[in-house]
Amino acid sequence: MEIKIRNEKPSDRSAVFDVNCNAFEQHDEAELVDALRKSRSFIPELSLVAELNGKVIGHILFTEINIRNKDRTFPSLSLAPMAVANEYQNRKIGSRLVKIGLQKAEALGYKSVIVLGHPGYYPRFGFKPASHWGIKTTCEVPDNVFMALELVRNGLSGIHGIVEYPEEFNSV
Ligand SMILES: CC(C)(COP(=O)(O)OP(=O)(O)OC[C@H]1O[C@@H](n2cnc3c(N)ncnc32)[C@H](O)[C@@H]1OP(=O)(O)O)[C@@H](O)C(=O)NCCC(=O)NCCS
């Protein structure tokens, strides 16, 4: 199975929509991707697809967010959403999307990534509860599902505050 991880192209949009619908078994995340693509937080280099024999079977999106406290605002990234089509799950395709995405994010100069997701999945890539740094969300979620990762050494050193998501997330 030769899986290629590459940047999303305009012609992938409907396949990306379908992969998100398939993986999440609802339209919300697929619609979120479409909305984020039109938003200021969208970074074309950080919308990646997994392709198998010319078919899109996975997708990951990182968008720009801010971590804000009363004194300062720090740019960071949100990893959301990510999806691998149901029949291709548990074959490390998601892991490759995350790892390559993190490498590309670092290469673009980003210093950290925030994720709200499965506490059994993201720690394997180095994510830790964001509370470790004093980074919070306004969503009422258990501590271990709201996680952060330093892309570079001390990438979150001295950074604390509340994560401000693009408004497109409010509709999900
Ligand atoms: C989460 C997802 C992207 C992972 O993709 P994948 O290609 O199956 O991932 P990998 O093969 O790299 O890793 C599989 C691991 O993910 C775990 N995993 C998958 N879904 C999970 C979930 N809902 N909660 C916790 N762990 C999950 C599997 O148990 C497996 O764990 P193991 O390696 O310890 O056995 C994919 O399962 C998916 O699209 N799920 C539905 C949509 C979703 O929940 N997206 C994430 C939103 S934060």
The ligand as an SDF file (V2000), in Angstrom:
LIG
                    3D

 48 50  0  0  0  0  0  0  0  0999 V2000
   -8.4430    9.4490   14.5760 C   0  0  0  0  0  0  0  0  0  0  0  0
   -8.0390    8.9900   13.1720 C   0  0  0  0  0  0  0  0  0  0  0  0
   -7.7720   10.1980   12.2790 C   0  0  0  0  0  0  0  0  0  0  0  0
   -6.7630    8.1650   13.2800 C   0  0  0  0  0  0  0  0  0  0  0  0
   -6.3670    7.7490   11.9760 O   0  0  0  0  0  0  0  0  0  0  0  0
   -5.7110    6.3070   11.7580 P   0  0  0  0  0  0  0  0  0  0  0  0
   -5.0790    6.2750   10.4240 O   0  0  0  0  0  0  0  0  0  0  0  0
   -6.7120    5.2700   12.0880 O   0  0  0  0  0  0  0  0  0  0  0  0
   -4.5870    6.3620   12.9020 O   0  0  0  0  0  0  0  0  0  0  0  0
   -3.3240    5.4590   13.1220 P   0  0  0  0  0  0  0  0  0  0  0  0
   -3.4320    4.1980   12.3310 O   0  0  0  0  0  0  0  0  0  0  0  0
   -2.1520    6.2990   12.9660 O   0  0  0  0  0  0  0  0  0  0  0  0
   -3.4710    5.1590   14.6560 O   0  0  0  0  0  0  0  0  0  0  0  0
   -4.4720    4.2720   15.0870 C   0  0  0  0  0  0  0  0  0  0  0  0
   -4.6540    4.4800   16.5550 C   0  0  0  0  0  0  0  0  0  0  0  0
   -5.6090    5.5160   16.7490 O   0  0  0  0  0  0  0  0  0  0  0  0
   -6.5110    5.1000   17.7310 C   0  0  0  0  0  0  0  0  0  0  0  0
   -7.7730    5.7670   17.5920 N   0  0  0  0  0  0  0  0  0  0  0  0
   -8.5530    5.8690   16.5050 C   0  0  0  0  0  0  0  0  0  0  0  0
   -9.6990    6.4890   16.8160 N   0  0  0  0  0  0  0  0  0  0  0  0
   -9.6150    6.7990   18.1140 C   0  0  0  0  0  0  0  0  0  0  0  0
  -10.4960    7.3860   19.0230 C   0  0  0  0  0  0  0  0  0  0  0  0
  -11.7150    7.7980   18.6500 N   0  0  0  0  0  0  0  0  0  0  0  0
  -10.0890    7.5350   20.3160 N   0  0  0  0  0  0  0  0  0  0  0  0
   -8.8680    7.1110   20.6960 C   0  0  0  0  0  0  0  0  0  0  0  0
   -8.0090    6.4980   19.8870 N   0  0  0  0  0  0  0  0  0  0  0  0
   -8.3980    6.3470   18.6100 C   0  0  0  0  0  0  0  0  0  0  0  0
   -6.6230    3.6220   17.4690 C   0  0  0  0  0  0  0  0  0  0  0  0
   -7.1460    2.9700   18.6020 O   0  0  0  0  0  0  0  0  0  0  0  0
   -5.1730    3.2320   17.2380 C   0  0  0  0  0  0  0  0  0  0  0  0
   -4.5080    3.0780   18.4640 O   0  0  0  0  0  0  0  0  0  0  0  0
   -3.2670    2.0740   18.6510 P   0  0  0  0  0  0  0  0  0  0  0  0
   -2.2090    2.5100   17.6640 O   0  0  0  0  0  0  0  0  0  0  0  0
   -2.8670    2.2800   20.0770 O   0  0  0  0  0  0  0  0  0  0  0  0
   -3.8130    0.7250   18.3250 O   0  0  0  0  0  0  0  0  0  0  0  0
   -9.1250    8.1080   12.5130 C   0  0  0  0  0  0  0  0  0  0  0  0
   -9.3790    7.0220   13.3550 O   0  0  0  0  0  0  0  0  0  0  0  0
  -10.4280    8.8470   12.2550 C   0  0  0  0  0  0  0  0  0  0  0  0
  -10.5850    9.4750   11.2090 O   0  0  0  0  0  0  0  0  0  0  0  0
  -11.3650    8.7710   13.2060 N   0  0  0  0  0  0  0  0  0  0  0  0
  -12.6710    9.3970   13.0610 C   0  0  0  0  0  0  0  0  0  0  0  0
  -12.5580   10.8930   13.0530 C   0  0  0  0  0  0  0  0  0  0  0  0
  -11.8480   11.4270   14.2890 C   0  0  0  0  0  0  0  0  0  0  0  0
  -12.1540   11.0380   15.4100 O   0  0  0  0  0  0  0  0  0  0  0  0
  -10.8800   12.3510   14.0570 N   0  0  0  0  0  0  0  0  0  0  0  0
  -10.0790   12.9350   15.0950 C   0  0  0  0  0  0  0  0  0  0  0  0
  -10.7690   14.1010   15.6930 C   0  0  0  0  0  0  0  0  0  0  0  0
   -9.7760   14.7930   17.0100 S   0  0  0  0  0  0  0  0  0  0  0  0
  1  2  1  0
  2  3  1  0
  2  4  1  0
  2 36  1  0
  4  5  1  0
  5  6  1  0
  6  7  2  0
  6  8  1  0
  6  9  1  0
  9 10  1  0
 10 11  2  0
 10 12  1  0
 10 13  1  0
 13 14  1  0
 14 15  1  0
 15 16  1  0
 15 30  1  0
 16 17  1  0
 17 18  1  0
 17 28  1  0
 18 19  1  0
 18 27  1  0
 19 20  2  0
 20 21  1  0
 21 22  1  0
 21 27  2  0
 22 23  1  0
 22 24  2  0
 24 25  1  0
 25 26  2  0
 26 27  1  0
 28 29  1  0
 28 30  1  0
 30 31  1  0
 31 32  1  0
 32 33  2  0
 32 34  1  0
 32 35  1  0
 36 37  1  0
 36 38  1  0
 38 39  2  0
 38 40  1  0
 40 41  1  0
 41 42  1  0
 42 43  1  0
 43 44  2  0
 43 45  1  0
 45 46  1  0
 46 47  1  0
 47 48  1  0
M  END
$$$$
